Amino acid sequence: MILEVVLGSHIGWQLAIAARTWRSVVDLWMADMGLTQSRWMALLHLQRLGEGCSQSELAQHMGIEQPSLQRTMNRLVEDGIVERRNCDVDARRRTLWFTPEGHVLLQKVQARIEEGRSRILAGLSAEQLELLSGMLETLILNARQLQLEPPHDA
């Protein structure tokens, strides 16, 4: 039991360090393109969610508050990377779209992230990566379930 607690604590620490270090590598690799973490993450989430979404939908997808995203999107619009358009169906709704320059930048961002990913994961076999992915998915599902439950007193 004690060994499980020690190993579990160590694994949580390792996961946190791995995620933080990975993000810092990407931040470093994005800096020369003028992209902060909030900007490159917004671009990737917009690409995953799909152009034509609203800013509030994007904020929800990213798990952040809309006012936090507002500053980031304003800067991306000012820089000519993203544009806001009026929705054809709902005049109150504004949607987000990549500009042609934004599509070019997104391709560069994705290429750098892929290069970083392959270098970070170097030395792991396809089987190891599949196993790791499955284990991480289980951890994520367990953690999300715990978010819905009150803590148990010891």
C-alpha positions in Angstrom: 0.0 0.0 0.0 2.8 2.5 0.9 4.7 1.6 -2.3 1.5 2.3 -4.3 1.1 5.7 -2.7 4.7 6.6 -3.2 4.6 5.5 -6.9 1.3 7.2 -7.5 2.6 10.5 -6.1 5.7 10.1 -8.2 3.7 9.5 -11.4 1.5 12.6 -10.8 4.7 14.6 -10.3 6.2 13.2 -13.5 3.0 13.9 -15.5 3.0 17.5 -14.3 6.7 18.0 -15.2 6.3 16.3 -18.6 3.3 18.5 -19.5 5.0 21.7 -18.3 8.3 20.9 -20.0 6.5 20.0 -23.3 4.6 23.2 -23.2 7.7 25.2 -22.5 9.5 23.6 -25.5 6.5 24.6 -27.7 6.5 28.1 -26.2 10.2 28.5 -27.0 9.7 27.2 -30.6 6.7 29.6 -31.2 8.4 32.7 -29.8 10.1 33.7 -33.0 6.7 33.7 -34.8 5.4 36.1 -32.2 3.1 33.6 -30.6 2.6 33.3 -26.9 1.1 30.2 -25.4 -2.4 31.7 -25.3 -2.1 32.6 -29.0 -0.8 29.3 -30.4 -3.2 27.4 -28.2 -6.1 29.5 -29.5 -5.0 28.8 -33.1 -4.9 25.1 -32.5 -8.2 25.0 -30.7 -9.9 27.0 -33.5 -8.5 24.6 -36.0 -9.7 21.6 -34.0 -13.1 23.1 -33.3 -13.5 24.4 -36.8 -13.7 27.8 -38.4 -17.1 29.5 -38.1 -17.4 28.9 -34.4 -18.1 31.7 -32.0 -15.6 33.1 -29.5 -17.7 31.8 -26.6 -17.7 28.3 -28.2 -13.9 28.5 -28.6 -13.5 29.6 -25.0 -15.6 26.7 -23.8 -13.6 24.3 -26.0 -10.4 25.6 -24.5 -11.7 25.5 -20.9 -11.1 29.2 -20.2 -13.3 32.2 -19.6 -14.5 34.3 -22.5 -12.9 37.5 -21.2 -9.5 35.8 -21.1 -9.9 34.7 -24.7 -11.1 38.2 -25.8 -7.6 39.8 -25.4 -5.9 36.9 -27.2 -8.4 37.0 -30.1 -8.2 40.8 -30.3 -4.4 40.5 -30.8 -4.8 37.7 -33.4 -7.3 39.9 -35.3 -5.0 42.9 -35.1 -2.2 40.8 -36.4 -4.2 39.7 -39.4 -4.2 36.0 -38.4 -7.9 35.6 -37.6 -10.9 37.6 -38.6 -14.4 37.9 -37.1 -17.3 37.7 -39.4 -21.0 38.3 -38.9 -23.1 35.1 -38.9 -25.5 34.7 -41.8 -28.1 33.0 -39.7 -27.9 35.0 -36.5 -26.9 38.7 -36.8 -26.0 38.8 -33.1 -23.4 36.1 -33.5 -19.8 36.7 -34.7 -17.7 33.8 -36.0 -14.0 33.2 -36.2 -12.1 32.4 -39.4 -8.5 32.1 -40.3 -7.2 34.7 -42.8 -5.0 33.4 -45.6 -2.0 34.5 -43.5 -3.5 32.7 -40.6 -3.7 29.4 -42.6 0.0 29.8 -43.5 0.9 30.5 -39.9 -1.2 27.6 -38.6 0.7 25.2 -41.0 4.0 26.5 -39.5 2.7 26.0 -36.0 1.6 22.5 -36.7 4.9 21.6 -38.3 6.9 22.8 -35.4 4.6 21.1 -32.9 4.9 17.8 -34.9 8.7 18.2 -34.9 8.8 18.8 -31.2 6.4 15.9 -30.6 8.5 13.5 -32.6 11.7 14.6 -30.8 10.1 14.4 -27.4 8.7 11.0 -28.1 11.9 9.7 -29.6 13.0 6.3 -28.4 9.4 5.1 -27.7 8.1 2.4 -29.9 4.6 2.5 -31.5 3.5 -0.1 -29.0 4.8 1.9 -26.1 3.1 5.1 -27.4 -0.2 3.2 -27.8 0.0 1.8 -24.3 0.9 5.2 -22.9 -2.0 6.9 -24.7 -4.4 4.3 -23.3 -3.1 4.8 -19.8 -3.3 8.5 -20.0 -6.9 8.3 -21.3 -7.8 6.2 -18.3 -6.2 8.8 -16.0 -8.1 11.6 -17.7 -11.4 9.8 -17.4 -10.8 9.0 -13.8 -9.9 12.6 -13.0 -12.9 13.9 -14.8 -15.1 11.6 -12.8 -13.6 12.8 -9.6 -14.4 16.4 -10.6 -18.0 15.5 -10.3 -17.8 13.9 -6.9 -17.3 15.5 -3.5 -14.1 14.4 -1.7 -14.3 11.5 0.7 -13.1 12.3 4.2 -10.3 9.9 5.4 
